[in-house]
Amino acid sequence: MCYGQQRPFSRDTPSPPRAVRSPNDNNAVAVEDLRGRLAETEARLTRARAREAELNRRLDEMKRFVSVMEIIETYLLRRFREQQDYVSRLFSTSRK
């Protein structure tokens, strides 16, 4: 095997210094991570609320549309029946 520029491990070779963290550093990292996650969650919640508001607005618009269509349908049915009655009266009087 070829190790390239790396030297093989030896007990005589000092290892590179590791970053030693105190418990306070670990807590600070955990707190920062939680703050970041909280910010992401709040951003998602804000987007979800905006989406909900938009969907509610569209639902209200659709309800108004359906209500108008029901009014028009009722009107057209009434006019249709009136026309049927008128035509049936015309035919009934013309036969006499």
PDB file as gemmi writes it, atoms N, CA and C in Angstrom:
CRYST1    1.000    1.000    1.000  90.00  90.00  90.00 P 1                      
ATOM      1  N   MET A   1       0.826  -1.179   0.000  1.00  0.00           N  
ATOM      2  CA  MET A   1       0.000   0.000   0.000  1.00  0.00           C  
ATOM      3  C   MET A   1       0.870   1.242   0.000  1.00  0.00           C  
ATOM      4  N   CYS A   2       0.351   2.240  -0.617  1.00  0.00           N  
ATOM      5  CA  CYS A   2       1.098   3.479  -0.713  1.00  0.00           C  
ATOM      6  C   CYS A   2       0.410   4.513   0.156  1.00  0.00           C  
ATOM      7  N   TYR A   3       1.146   5.157   1.028  1.00  0.00           N  
ATOM      8  CA  TYR A   3       0.576   6.149   1.925  1.00  0.00           C  
ATOM      9  C   TYR A   3       0.786   7.574   1.429  1.00  0.00           C  
ATOM     10  N   GLY A   4       1.414   7.742   0.298  1.00  0.00           N  
ATOM     11  CA  GLY A   4       1.616   9.076  -0.252  1.00  0.00           C  
ATOM     12  C   GLY A   4       2.531   9.885   0.655  1.00  0.00           C  
ATOM     13  N   GLN A   5       2.101  11.086   0.980  1.00  0.00           N  
ATOM     14  CA  GLN A   5       2.921  11.984   1.785  1.00  0.00           C  
ATOM     15  C   GLN A   5       2.810  11.711   3.280  1.00  0.00           C  
ATOM     16  N   GLN A   6       1.892  10.861   3.667  1.00  0.00           N  
ATOM     17  CA  GLN A   6       1.723  10.598   5.094  1.00  0.00           C  
ATOM     18  C   GLN A   6       2.810   9.667   5.602  1.00  0.00           C  
ATOM     19  N   ARG A   7       3.247   9.987   6.803  1.00  0.00           N  
ATOM     20  CA  ARG A   7       4.223   9.097   7.426  1.00  0.00           C  
ATOM     21  C   ARG A   7       3.468   8.011   8.171  1.00  0.00           C  
ATOM     22  N   PRO A   8       4.009   6.818   8.208  1.00  0.00           N  
ATOM     23  CA  PRO A   8       3.334   5.764   8.966  1.00  0.00           C  
ATOM     24  C   PRO A   8       3.293   6.125  10.447  1.00  0.00           C  
ATOM     25  N   PHE A   9       2.245   5.618  11.114  1.00  0.00           N  
ATOM     26  CA  PHE A   9       2.073   5.907  12.536  1.00  0.00           C  
ATOM     27  C   PHE A   9       3.195   5.270  13.342  1.00  0.00           C  
ATOM     28  N   SER A  10       3.693   6.031  14.267  1.00  0.00           N  
ATOM     29  CA  SER A  10       4.730   5.516  15.149  1.00  0.00           C  
ATOM     30  C   SER A  10       4.519   6.120  16.512  1.00  0.00           C  
ATOM     31  N   ARG A  11       4.849   5.393  17.549  1.00  0.00           N  
ATOM     32  CA  ARG A  11       4.707   5.918  18.908  1.00  0.00           C  
ATOM     33  C   ARG A  11       5.693   7.046  19.169  1.00  0.00           C  
ATOM     34  N   ASP A  12       6.732   7.084  18.408  1.00  0.00           N  
ATOM     35  CA  ASP A  12       7.724   8.132  18.601  1.00  0.00           C  
ATOM     36  C   ASP A  12       7.275   9.455  17.973  1.00  0.00           C  
ATOM     37  N   THR A  13       6.353   9.366  16.999  1.00  0.00           N  
ATOM     38  CA  THR A  13       5.896  10.570  16.318  1.00  0.00           C  
ATOM     39  C   THR A  13       4.790  11.206  17.155  1.00  0.00           C  
ATOM     40  N   PRO A  14       4.957  12.468  17.501  1.00  0.00           N  
ATOM     41  CA  PRO A  14       3.886  13.099  18.307  1.00  0.00           C  
ATOM     42  C   PRO A  14       2.630  13.288  17.463  1.00  0.00           C  
ATOM     43  N   SER A  15       1.507  13.054  18.083  1.00  0.00           N  
ATOM     44  CA  SER A  15       0.236  13.232  17.378  1.00  0.00           C  
ATOM     45  C   SER A  15      -0.102  14.717  17.335  1.00  0.00           C  
ATOM     46  N   PRO A  16      -0.858  15.143  16.307  1.00  0.00           N  
ATOM     47  CA  PRO A  16      -1.222  16.555  16.243  1.00  0.00           C  
ATOM     48  C   PRO A  16      -2.082  16.930  17.439  1.00  0.00           C  
ATOM     49  N   PRO A  17      -1.987  18.157  17.889  1.00  0.00           N  
ATOM     50  CA  PRO A  17      -2.759  18.560  19.084  1.00  0.00           C  
ATOM     51  C   PRO A  17      -4.255  18.541  18.771  1.00  0.00           C  
ATOM     52  N   ARG A  18      -5.001  18.018  19.685  1.00  0.00           N  
ATOM     53  CA  ARG A  18      -6.467  17.976  19.546  1.00  0.00           C  
ATOM     54  C   ARG A  18      -7.069  19.138  20.314  1.00  0.00           C  
ATOM     55  N   ALA A  19      -8.164  19.612  19.790  1.00  0.00           N  
ATOM     56  CA  ALA A  19      -8.864  20.683  20.497  1.00  0.00           C  
ATOM     57  C   ALA A  19      -9.573  20.057  21.685  1.00  0.00           C  
ATOM     58  N   VAL A  20      -9.167  20.434  22.842  1.00  0.00           N  
ATOM     59  CA  VAL A  20      -9.768  19.910  24.060  1.00  0.00           C  
ATOM     60  C   VAL A  20     -10.853  20.897  24.480  1.00  0.00           C  
ATOM     61  N   ARG A  21     -12.048  20.382  24.606  1.00  0.00           N  
ATOM     62  CA  ARG A  21     -13.158  21.236  24.988  1.00  0.00           C  
ATOM     63  C   ARG A  21     -13.557  20.972  26.417  1.00  0.00           C  
ATOM     64  N   SER A  22     -13.841  22.032  27.092  1.00  0.00           N  
ATOM     65  CA  SER A  22     -14.329  21.886  28.458  1.00  0.00           C  
ATOM     66  C   SER A  22     -15.822  21.606  28.389  1.00  0.00           C  
ATOM     67  N   PRO A  23     -16.383  21.139  29.471  1.00  0.00           N  
ATOM     68  CA  PRO A  23     -17.835  20.907  29.488  1.00  0.00           C  
ATOM     69  C   PRO A  23     -18.620  22.179  29.154  1.00  0.00           C  
ATOM     70  N   ASN A  24     -18.106  23.336  29.549  1.00  0.00           N  
ATOM     71  CA  ASN A  24     -18.795  24.593  29.224  1.00  0.00           C  
ATOM     72  C   ASN A  24     -18.804  24.828  27.719  1.00  0.00           C  
ATOM     73  N   ASP A  25     -17.678  24.486  27.054  1.00  0.00           N  
ATOM     74  CA  ASP A  25     -17.628  24.627  25.599  1.00  0.00           C  
ATOM     75  C   ASP A  25     -18.652  23.701  24.942  1.00  0.00           C  
ATOM     76  N   ASN A  26     -18.742  22.472  25.438  1.00  0.00           N  
ATOM     77  CA  ASN A  26     -19.718  21.524  24.891  1.00  0.00           C  
ATOM     78  C   ASN A  26     -21.139  22.044  25.089  1.00  0.00           C  
ATOM     79  N   ASN A  27     -21.385  22.624  26.266  1.00  0.00           N  
ATOM     80  CA  ASN A  27     -22.712  23.185  26.531  1.00  0.00           C  
ATOM     81  C   ASN A  27     -23.001  24.353  25.599  1.00  0.00           C  
ATOM     82  N   ALA A  28     -22.001  25.189  25.365  1.00  0.00           N  
ATOM     83  CA  ALA A  28     -22.187  26.342  24.482  1.00  0.00           C  
ATOM     84  C   ALA A  28     -22.487  25.880  23.056  1.00  0.00           C  
ATOM     85  N   VAL A  29     -21.788  24.846  22.618  1.00  0.00           N  
ATOM     86  CA  VAL A  29     -22.030  24.306  21.278  1.00  0.00           C  
ATOM     87  C   VAL A  29     -23.445  23.734  21.203  1.00  0.00           C  
ATOM     88  N   ALA A  30     -23.849  23.013  22.238  1.00  0.00           N  
ATOM     89  CA  ALA A  30     -25.194  22.434  22.265  1.00  0.00           C  
ATOM     90  C   ALA A  30     -26.246  23.537  22.262  1.00  0.00           C  
ATOM     91  N   VAL A  31     -26.012  24.588  23.035  1.00  0.00           N  
ATOM     92  CA  VAL A  31     -26.964  25.700  23.093  1.00  0.00           C  
ATOM     93  C   VAL A  31     -27.059  26.373  21.723  1.00  0.00           C  
ATOM     94  N   GLU A  32     -25.927  26.611  21.076  1.00  0.00           N  
ATOM     95  CA  GLU A  32     -25.932  27.231  19.746  1.00  0.00           C  
ATOM     96  C   GLU A  32     -26.670  26.343  18.737  1.00  0.00           C  
ATOM     97  N   ASP A  33     -26.443  25.030  18.834  1.00  0.00           N  
ATOM     98  CA  ASP A  33     -27.134  24.100  17.942  1.00  0.00           C  
ATOM     99  C   ASP A  33     -28.642  24.174  18.166  1.00  0.00           C  
ATOM    100  N   LEU A  34     -29.044  24.189  19.420  1.00  0.00           N  
ATOM    101  CA  LEU A  34     -30.473  24.277  19.733  1.00  0.00           C  
ATOM    102  C   LEU A  34     -31.069  25.605  19.260  1.00  0.00           C  
ATOM    103  N   ARG A  35     -30.299  26.688  19.410  1.00  0.00           N  
ATOM    104  CA  ARG A  35     -30.787  27.990  18.934  1.00  0.00           C  
ATOM    105  C   ARG A  35     -30.981  27.971  17.419  1.00  0.00           C  
ATOM    106  N   GLY A  36     -30.049  27.363  16.729  1.00  0.00           N  
ATOM    107  CA  GLY A  36     -30.171  27.253  15.275  1.00  0.00           C  
ATOM    108  C   GLY A  36     -31.380  26.433  14.876  1.00  0.00           C  
ATOM    109  N   ARG A  37     -31.567  25.321  15.568  1.00  0.00           N  
ATOM    110  CA  ARG A  37     -32.726  24.470  15.266  1.00  0.00           C  
ATOM    111  C   ARG A  37     -34.030  25.179  15.588  1.00  0.00           C  
ATOM    112  N   LEU A  38     -34.029  25.944  16.693  1.00  0.00           N  
ATOM    113  CA  LEU A  38     -35.219  26.713  17.060  1.00  0.00           C  
ATOM    114  C   LEU A  38     -35.528  27.767  15.996  1.00  0.00           C  
ATOM    115  N   ALA A  39     -34.489  28.441  15.510  1.00  0.00           N  
ATOM    116  CA  ALA A  39     -34.694  29.448  14.460  1.00  0.00           C  
ATOM    117  C   ALA A  39     -35.263  28.798  13.203  1.00  0.00           C  
ATOM    118  N   GLU A  40     -34.763  27.628  12.833  1.00  0.00           N  
ATOM    119  CA  GLU A  40     -35.292  26.917  11.660  1.00  0.00           C  
ATOM    120  C   GLU A  40     -36.754  26.529  11.880  1.00  0.00           C  
ATOM    121  N   THR A  41     -37.054  26.047  13.076  1.00  0.00           N  
ATOM    122  CA  THR A  41     -38.428  25.649  13.393  1.00  0.00           C  
ATOM    123  C   THR A  41     -39.359  26.854  13.353  1.00  0.00           C  
ATOM    124  N   GLU A  42     -38.911  27.984  13.901  1.00  0.00           N  
ATOM    125  CA  GLU A  42     -39.733  29.189  13.871  1.00  0.00           C  
ATOM    126  C   GLU A  42     -39.956  29.662  12.437  1.00  0.00           C  
ATOM    127  N   ALA A  43     -38.929  29.559  11.606  1.00  0.00           N  
ATOM    128  CA  ALA A  43     -39.067  29.953  10.202  1.00  0.00           C  
ATOM    129  C   ALA A  43     -40.069  29.038   9.493  1.00  0.00           C  
ATOM    130  N   ARG A  44     -39.981  27.727   9.757  1.00  0.00           N  
ATOM    131  CA  ARG A  44     -40.946  26.794   9.154  1.00  0.00           C  
ATOM    132  C   ARG A  44     -42.364  27.094   9.642  1.00  0.00           C  
ATOM    133  N   LEU A  45     -42.485  27.405  10.928  1.00  0.00           N  
ATOM    134  CA  LEU A  45     -43.801  27.728  11.494  1.00  0.00           C  
ATOM    135  C   LEU A  45     -44.364  28.993  10.855  1.00  0.00           C  
ATOM    136  N   THR A  46     -43.525  29.984  10.647  1.00  0.00           N  
ATOM    137  CA  THR A  46     -43.964  31.221   9.990  1.00  0.00           C  
ATOM    138  C   THR A  46     -44.449  30.931   8.575  1.00  0.00           C  
ATOM    139  N   ARG A  47     -43.682  30.106   7.843  1.00  0.00           N  
ATOM    140  CA  ARG A  47     -44.103  29.743   6.481  1.00  0.00           C  
ATOM    141  C   ARG A  47     -45.408  28.951   6.509  1.00  0.00           C  
ATOM    142  N   ALA A  48     -45.549  28.046   7.477  1.00  0.00           N  
ATOM    143  CA  ALA A  48     -46.774  27.244   7.580  1.00  0.00           C  
ATOM    144  C   ALA A  48     -47.976  28.135   7.899  1.00  0.00           C  
ATOM    145  N   ARG A  49     -47.779  29.128   8.757  1.00  0.00           N  
ATOM    146  CA  ARG A  49     -48.884  30.040   9.087  1.00  0.00           C  
ATOM    147  C   ARG A  49     -49.269  30.889   7.880  1.00  0.00           C  
ATOM    148  N   ALA A  50     -48.272  31.324   7.123  1.00  0.00           N  
ATOM    149  CA  ALA A  50     -48.562  32.096   5.913  1.00  0.00           C  
ATOM    150  C   ALA A  50     -49.322  31.229   4.913  1.00  0.00           C  
ATOM    151  N   ARG A  51     -48.895  29.985   4.775  1.00  0.00           N  
ATOM    152  CA  ARG A  51     -49.582  29.058   3.856  1.00  0.00           C  
ATOM    153  C   ARG A  51     -51.011  28.806   4.328  1.00  0.00           C  
ATOM    154  N   GLU A  52     -51.184  28.631   5.624  1.00  0.00           N  
ATOM    155  CA  GLU A  52     -52.529  28.421   6.177  1.00  0.00           C  
ATOM    156  C   GLU A  52     -53.413  29.635   5.910  1.00  0.00           C  
ATOM    157  N   ALA A  53     -52.878  30.840   6.098  1.00  0.00           N  
ATOM    158  CA  ALA A  53     -53.654  32.056   5.843  1.00  0.00           C  
ATOM    159  C   ALA A  53     -54.063  32.130   4.369  1.00  0.00           C  
ATOM    160  N   GLU A  54     -53.134  31.803   3.481  1.00  0.00           N  
ATOM    161  CA  GLU A  54     -53.448  31.814   2.041  1.00  0.00           C  
ATOM    162  C   GLU A  54     -54.527  30.782   1.710  1.00  0.00           C  
ATOM    163  N   LEU A  55     -54.400  29.580   2.277  1.00  0.00           N  
ATOM    164  CA  LEU A  55     -55.407  28.540   2.019  1.00  0.00           C  
ATOM    165  C   LEU A  55     -56.767  28.942   2.578  1.00  0.00           C  
ATOM    166  N   ASN A  56     -56.785  29.565   3.753  1.00  0.00           N  
ATOM    167  CA  ASN A  56     -58.052  30.033   4.320  1.00  0.00           C  
ATOM    168  C   ASN A  56     -58.685  31.108   3.445  1.00  0.00           C  
ATOM    169  N   ARG A  57     -57.857  32.012   2.916  1.00  0.00           N  
ATOM    170  CA  ARG A  57     -58.362  33.051   2.029  1.00  0.00           C  
ATOM    171  C   ARG A  57     -58.980  32.424   0.774  1.00  0.00           C  
ATOM    172  N   ARG A  58     -58.276  31.437   0.210  1.00  0.00           N  
ATOM    173  CA  ARG A  58     -58.789  30.764  -0.987  1.00  0.00           C  
ATOM    174  C   ARG A  58     -60.066  29.987  -0.680  1.00  0.00           C  
ATOM    175  N   LEU A  59     -60.121  29.357   0.489  1.00  0.00           N  
ATOM    176  CA  LEU A  59     -61.326  28.623   0.879  1.00  0.00           C  
ATOM    177  C   LEU A  59     -62.519  29.569   1.004  1.00  0.00           C  
ATOM    178  N   ASP A  60     -62.309  30.728   1.644  1.00  0.00           N  
ATOM    179  CA  ASP A  60     -63.389  31.701   1.766  1.00  0.00           C  
ATOM    180  C   ASP A  60     -63.852  32.180   0.393  1.00  0.00           C  
ATOM    181  N   GLU A  61     -62.894  32.385  -0.495  1.00  0.00           N  
ATOM    182  CA  GLU A  61     -63.229  32.803  -1.856  1.00  0.00           C  
ATOM    183  C   GLU A  61     -64.069  31.733  -2.561  1.00  0.00           C  
ATOM    184  N   MET A  62     -63.681  30.478  -2.383  1.00  0.00           N  
ATOM    185  CA  MET A  62     -64.437  29.384  -3.001  1.00  0.00           C  
ATOM    186  C   MET A  62     -65.830  29.267  -2.392  1.00  0.00           C  
ATOM    187  N   LYS A  63     -65.954  29.487  -1.104  1.00  0.00           N  
ATOM    188  CA  LYS A  63     -67.268  29.438  -0.459  1.00  0.00           C  
ATOM    189  C   LYS A  63     -68.178  30.525  -1.009  1.00  0.00           C  
ATOM    190  N   ARG A  64     -67.616  31.733  -1.191  1.00  0.00           N  
ATOM    191  CA  ARG A  64     -68.419  32.812  -1.778  1.00  0.00           C  
ATOM    192  C   ARG A  64     -68.849  32.447  -3.197  1.00  0.00           C  
ATOM    193  N   PHE A  65     -67.934  31.861  -3.949  1.00  0.00           N  
ATOM    194  CA  PHE A  65     -68.248  31.452  -5.318  1.00  0.00           C  
ATOM    195  C   PHE A  65     -69.385  30.435  -5.334  1.00  0.00           C  
ATOM    196  N   VAL A  66     -69.289  29.426  -4.468  1.00  0.00           N  
ATOM    197  CA  VAL A  66     -70.332  28.392  -4.403  1.00  0.00           C  
ATOM    198  C   VAL A  66     -71.662  29.024  -3.995  1.00  0.00           C  
ATOM    199  N   SER A  67     -71.619  29.954  -3.057  1.00  0.00           N  
ATOM    200  CA  SER A  67     -72.847  30.618  -2.628  1.00  0.00           C  
ATOM    201  C   SER A  67     -73.484  31.384  -3.788  1.00  0.00           C  
ATOM    202  N   VAL A  68     -72.676  32.095  -4.557  1.00  0.00           N  
ATOM    203  CA  VAL A  68     -73.201  32.821  -5.719  1.00  0.00           C  
ATOM    204  C   VAL A  68     -73.768  31.837  -6.738  1.00  0.00           C  
ATOM    205  N   MET A  69     -73.080  30.726  -6.966  1.00  0.00           N  
ATOM    206  CA  MET A  69     -73.572  29.731  -7.928  1.00  0.00           C  
ATOM    207  C   MET A  69     -74.900  29.142  -7.466  1.00  0.00           C  
ATOM    208  N   GLU A  70     -75.060  28.919  -6.167  1.00  0.00           N  
ATOM    209  CA  GLU A  70     -76.331  28.396  -5.648  1.00  0.00           C  
ATOM    210  C   GLU A  70     -77.455  29.409  -5.850  1.00  0.00           C  
ATOM    211  N   ILE A  71     -77.152  30.687  -5.650  1.00  0.00           N  
ATOM    212  CA  ILE A  71     -78.160  31.729  -5.876  1.00  0.00           C  
ATOM    213  C   ILE A  71     -78.562  31.760  -7.347  1.00  0.00           C  
ATOM    214  N   ILE A  72     -77.576  31.708  -8.222  1.00  0.00           N  
ATOM    215  CA  ILE A  72     -77.863  31.708  -9.664  1.00  0.00           C  
ATOM    216  C   ILE A  72     -78.664  30.470 -10.053  1.00  0.00           C  
ATOM    217  N   GLU A  73     -78.279  29.315  -9.506  1.00  0.00           N  
ATOM    218  CA  GLU A  73     -79.002  28.078  -9.821  1.00  0.00           C  
ATOM    219  C   GLU A  73     -80.463  28.183  -9.385  1.00  0.00           C  
ATOM    220  N   THR A  74     -80.694  28.694  -8.193  1.00  0.00           N  
ATOM    221  CA  THR A  74     -82.061  28.852  -7.692  1.00  0.00           C  
ATOM    222  C   THR A  74     -82.857  29.790  -8.598  1.00  0.00           C  
ATOM    223  N   TYR A  75     -82.241  30.890  -8.979  1.00  0.00           N  
ATOM    224  CA  TYR A  75     -82.899  31.850  -9.868  1.00  0.00           C  
ATOM    225  C   TYR A  75     -83.237  31.205 -11.213  1.00  0.00           C  
ATOM    226  N   LEU A  76     -82.266  30.511 -11.800  1.00  0.00           N  
ATOM    227  CA  LEU A  76     -82.498  29.885 -13.113  1.00  0.00           C  
ATOM    228  C   LEU A  76     -83.565  28.797 -13.048  1.00  0.00           C  
ATOM    229  N   LEU A  77     -83.576  28.023 -11.983  1.00  0.00           N  
ATOM    230  CA  LEU A  77     -84.637  27.002 -11.829  1.00  0.00           C  
ATOM    231  C   LEU A  77     -86.004  27.650 -11.735  1.00  0.00           C  
ATOM    232  N   ARG A  78     -86.097  28.720 -10.970  1.00  0.00           N  
ATOM    233  CA  ARG A  78     -87.377  29.425 -10.842  1.00  0.00           C  
ATOM    234  C   ARG A  78     -87.822  29.991 -12.198  1.00  0.00           C  
ATOM    235  N   ARG A  79     -86.897  30.615 -12.919  1.00  0.00           N  
ATOM    236  CA  ARG A  79     -87.237  31.165 -14.247  1.00  0.00           C  
ATOM    237  C   ARG A  79     -87.625  30.046 -15.218  1.00  0.00           C  
ATOM    238  N   PHE A  80     -86.935  28.906 -15.145  1.00  0.00           N  
ATOM    239  CA  PHE A  80     -87.262  27.775 -16.008  1.00  0.00           C  
ATOM    240  C   PHE A  80     -88.678  27.290 -15.730  1.00  0.00           C  
ATOM    241  N   ARG A  81     -89.032  27.159 -14.456  1.00  0.00           N  
ATOM    242  CA  ARG A  81     -90.384  26.707 -14.097  1.00  0.00           C  
ATOM    243  C   ARG A  81     -91.437  27.724 -14.532  1.00  0.00           C  
ATOM    244  N   GLU A  82     -91.100  29.007 -14.365  1.00  0.00           N  
ATOM    245  CA  GLU A  82     -92.031  30.042 -14.815  1.00  0.00           C  
ATOM    246  C   GLU A  82     -92.258  29.940 -16.327  1.00  0.00           C  
ATOM    247  N   GLN A  83     -91.192  29.707 -17.072  1.00  0.00           N  
ATOM    248  CA  GLN A  83     -91.311  29.567 -18.525  1.00  0.00           C  
ATOM    249  C   GLN A  83     -92.098  28.309 -18.890  1.00  0.00           C  
ATOM    250  N   GLN A  84     -91.845  27.222 -18.161  1.00  0.00           N  
ATOM    251  CA  GLN A  84     -92.622  25.992 -18.403  1.00  0.00           C  
ATOM    252  C   GLN A  84     -94.102  26.243 -18.165  1.00  0.00           C  
ATOM    253  N   ASP A  85     -94.417  26.921 -17.068  1.00  0.00           N  
ATOM    254  CA  ASP A  85     -95.817  27.225 -16.756  1.00  0.00           C  
ATOM    255  C   ASP A  85     -96.424  28.114 -17.843  1.00  0.00           C  
ATOM    256  N   TYR A  86     -95.663  29.085 -18.273  1.00  0.00           N  
ATOM    257  CA  TYR A  86     -96.150  29.993 -19.319  1.00  0.00           C  
ATOM    258  C   TYR A  86     -96.439  29.230 -20.611  1.00  0.00           C  
ATOM    259  N   VAL A  87     -95.503  28.361 -21.022  1.00  0.00           N  
ATOM    260  CA  VAL A  87     -95.689  27.585 -22.246  1.00  0.00           C  
ATOM    261  C   VAL A  87     -96.864  26.623 -22.093  1.00  0.00           C  
ATOM    262  N   SER A  88     -96.983  25.983 -20.952  1.00  0.00           N  
ATOM    263  CA  SER A  88     -98.095  25.044 -20.764  1.00  0.00           C  
ATOM    264  C   SER A  88     -99.431  25.792 -20.752  1.00  0.00           C  
ATOM    265  N   ARG A  89     -99.467  27.014 -20.203  1.00  0.00           N  
ATOM    266  CA  ARG A  89    -100.698  27.816 -20.246  1.00  0.00           C  
ATOM    267  C   ARG A  89    -101.028  28.231 -21.689  1.00  0.00           C  
ATOM    268  N   LEU A  90     -99.981  28.572 -22.448  1.00  0.00           N  
ATOM    269  CA  LEU A  90    -100.209  28.937 -23.850  1.00  0.00           C  
ATOM    270  C   LEU A  90    -100.813  27.772 -24.615  1.00  0.00           C  
ATOM    271  N   PHE A  91    -100.247  26.583 -24.427  1.00  0.00           N  
ATOM    272  CA  PHE A  91    -100.763  25.430 -25.143  1.00  0.00           C  
ATOM    273  C   PHE A  91    -102.151  25.033 -24.657  1.00  0.00           C  
ATOM    274  N   SER A  92    -102.376  25.180 -23.380  1.00  0.00           N  
ATOM    275  CA  SER A  92    -103.690  24.792 -22.874  1.00  0.00           C  
ATOM    276  C   SER A  92    -104.784  25.765 -23.331  1.00  0.00           C  
ATOM    277  N   THR A  93    -104.511  27.039 -23.448  1.00  0.00           N  
ATOM    278  CA  THR A  93    -105.509  28.009 -23.918  1.00  0.00           C  
ATOM    279  C   THR A  93    -105.690  27.924 -25.426  1.00  0.00           C  
ATOM    280  N   SER A  94    -104.649  27.542 -26.163  1.00  0.00           N  
ATOM    281  CA  SER A  94    -104.788  27.442 -27.626  1.00  0.00           C  
ATOM    282  C   SER A  94    -105.594  26.213 -28.030  1.00  0.00           C  
ATOM    283  N   ARG A  95    -105.706  25.227 -27.203  1.00  0.00           N  
ATOM    284  CA  ARG A  95    -106.460  24.015 -27.521  1.00  0.00           C  
ATOM    285  C   ARG A  95    -107.946  24.208 -27.293  1.00  0.00           C  
ATOM    286  N   LYS A  96    -108.305  25.155 -26.531  1.00  0.00           N  
ATOM    287  CA  LYS A  96    -109.737  25.336 -26.216  1.00  0.00           C  
ATOM    288  C   LYS A  96    -110.503  25.947 -27.314  1.00  0.00           C  
TER     289      LYS A  96                                                      
END                                                                             
